[in-house]
Amino acid sequence: MAYTFDWSVLLVYRHLLWRGLLLTVEISALSLVLSLVLGGVIGIGRRAEAASLRWLCGAYIEFFRNIPLIVQLFFWYFAVGLESFPAAVIGLTVYTSAYIAEVMRSGLQSIPRTQIEAARSFGMTRYQTIRYVVLPQALMRVIPPLGVEFINVIKNSSIAMTISVTELTFQTQQIESLTFRGFEAATAITILYVLLALSIVLLLAAIERAVRLDVRVG
């Protein structure tokens, strides 16, 4: 029997899609900012002079990167007892920050040692060398891989439905259970996720152009 499409259900239940989209954006945005800050600190720590600090940062990366995200979400929600929203944000943050830390470490490591030595020979302090020589070049090199991690945060936010976060995927399943229109609901969520990912790509492309221009002007 041929399937009859009924796209009107998306209009009827558009309020569910809208609520889910807003919550997905909120969770993803908070997790992106926090994981970028935390991952940046851990990534810089991986290049620290103190061996103990390098070991601690490396242990953090290996620990959180090798535990499935869903297990981490269950830990924060069921074991720690956090509410679903903060559990989702914290779980996504620590999971993503481990990957971002490795991206930052590789970016910092890609800067030739001769540039650092030249900066120090001109009398620049360690902080000035990192701030004016290392970070601007490393930032340009890590923007593309960071874009991949940012998109992964948006996709991984869908796992938060397992701890009762009413994000986009959760609301889509609600529509399917109410209308039995799974194809229409799946099409809608696919388009919305593609638009979210495209917005990340365009934003990072603009940032990359701005950073390159700033380096040239500087």
Stockholm file with secondary structure:
# STOCKHOLM 1.0

chainA/1-218         MAYTFDWSVLLVYRHLLWRGLLLTVEISALSLVLSLVLGGVIGIGRRAEAASLRWLCGAYIEFFRNIPLIVQLFFWYFAVGLESFPAAVIGLTVYTSAYIAEVMRSGLQSIPRTQIEAARSFGMTRYQTIRYVVLPQALMRVIPPLGVEFINVIKNSSIAMTISVTELTFQTQQIESLTFRGFEAATAITILYVLLALSIVLLLAAIERAVRLDVRVG
#=GR chainA/1-218 SS CCCCCCTHHHHHTHHHHHHHHHHHHHHHHHHHHHHHHHHHHHHHHTTCSCHHHHHHHHHHHHHHHTSCHHHHHHIIIIISCCCHHHHHHHHHHHHHHHHHHHHHHHHHHTSCHHHHHHHHHTTCCHHHHIIIIIHHHHHHHHHHHHHHHHHHHHHHGGGGGGGTCCCHHHHHHHHHHHHCCHHHHHHHHHHHHHHHHHHHHHHHHHHHHHHHHHHHHC
#=GC SS_cons         CCCCCCTHHHHHTHHHHHHHHHHHHHHHHHHHHHHHHHHHHHHHHTTCSCHHHHHHHHHHHHHHHTSCHHHHHHIIIIISCCCHHHHHHHHHHHHHHHHHHHHHHHHHHTSCHHHHHHHHHTTCCHHHHIIIIIHHHHHHHHHHHHHHHHHHHHHHGGGGGGGTCCCHHHHHHHHHHHHCCHHHHHHHHHHHHHHHHHHHHHHHHHHHHHHHHHHHHC
//
